[in-house]
Amino acid sequence: MIPLQIANPNPLPPISLVRPMMGKENIGNLAKTLDSILKKIISGQKVDGFFEPLSMSIEQMTTAMNKPHDLGEVQRQVSDIASKIVD
């Protein structure tokens, strides 16, 4: 039996190519930082203490999509982790 492969005719662009959302720059900035950390993890770098801030980020970004919400604290936590990762 030959496996069936279906090509996606409309693949999603990388996060960096997605246009910023008007009025949601705080979400975009946090997503950009998370993307940077996740790419480093995928490349094999070990990042300690990231799971909890990642989970909290997802929850808070979802809230911020629906109503005004301050992402400052979670952004600081994620940025602190990002600053400790060696390139």
Secondary structure as UniProt FT lines:
FT   HELIX           15..17
FT   TURN            22..23
FT   HELIX           25..42
FT   TURN            43..44
FT   TURN            48..49
FT   HELIX           51..66
FT   HELIX           72..84
//
